[in-house]
């Protein structure tokens, strides 16, 4: 997986996830419920970013699977955090 493709996936995910969470409340609820069961952590952000961009994995099939899982961990944590922020914003109003 080339660096440009990883960056493209990363930027598209960063742009689309907030839009989806804001305009599809069901998705936000699903992330909040799944986070209560699996306990995503902010600690997973740095390792997942390292695996995606700095590790050099992605040249073979196993590396691509590991990079794909790192994307899932990062975007799952990101979406759960945004879901909590949206819910807290609604409660504060």
C-alpha positions in Angstrom: 0.0 0.0 0.0 1.6 3.3 -1.1 2.0 6.3 1.2 -0.3 8.4 -1.0 -3.1 5.8 -0.8 -2.8 5.7 3.0 -2.9 9.4 3.2 -5.9 9.6 0.9 -7.8 7.1 3.0 -6.9 8.9 6.1 -8.0 12.3 4.9 -11.3 11.0 3.5 -12.0 9.2 6.7 -11.3 12.3 8.8 -13.6 14.3 6.6 -16.5 11.9 6.2 -16.8 10.5 9.7 -17.9 13.8 11.4 -20.5 14.3 8.6 -21.9 10.8 9.0 -22.1 11.1 12.8 -23.7 14.6 12.7 -26.4 13.7 10.1 -27.1 10.0 10.9 -27.9 9.8 14.6 -28.3 6.0 14.5 -24.6 5.7 13.7 -23.7 7.9 16.6 -25.8 5.7 18.9 -24.2 2.6 17.6 -20.7 3.9 18.3 -21.6 4.9 21.8 -23.2 1.5 22.5 -20.2 -0.4 21.0 -17.7 1.8 23.0 -19.5 0.8 26.2 -18.9 -2.8 25.4 -15.4 -2.7 23.9 -13.9 0.3 25.7 -12.0 2.1 22.9 -9.2 4.1 24.3 -7.3 7.2 23.3 -4.2 5.2 23.9 -4.9 3.3 20.7 -4.4 6.5 18.6 -0.5 6.7 18.6 0.1 3.0 17.9 -2.4 2.9 15.1 -1.0 6.0 13.5 2.5 4.5 13.8 1.4 1.3 12.1 -0.4 3.1 9.3 2.3 5.6 8.4 5.7 4.9 9.9 6.1 1.2 10.2 6.7 0.3 6.6 4.1 -2.4 6.7 1.8 -2.8 3.7 4.2 -4.3 1.2 2.7 -7.8 1.4 -0.8 -9.2 2.2 -0.2 -9.6 5.9 1.2 -6.1 6.2 -1.9 -4.7 4.3 -4.2 -6.6 6.7 -2.3 -5.1 9.7 -2.5 -1.6 8.2 -6.3 -2.1 7.5 -6.8 -3.2 11.1 -4.9 -0.1 12.3 -7.2 2.1 10.1 -10.2 0.4 11.7 -8.9 0.9 15.3 -8.1 4.6 14.5 -11.3 5.5 12.8 -13.4 3.5 15.3 -11.8 5.4 18.2 -12.2 8.7 16.3 -15.9 8.0 15.6 -16.6 7.0 19.2 -15.0 10.1 20.5 -16.9 12.3 18.1 -20.2 10.5 19.0 -19.6 11.4 22.6 -18.9 15.0 21.7 -22.1 15.2 19.7 -24.1 13.7 22.5 -22.5 16.0 25.1 -23.2 19.0 22.9 -26.9 18.0 22.7 -27.1 17.5 26.4 -25.5 20.9 27.1 -28.1 22.7 25.0 
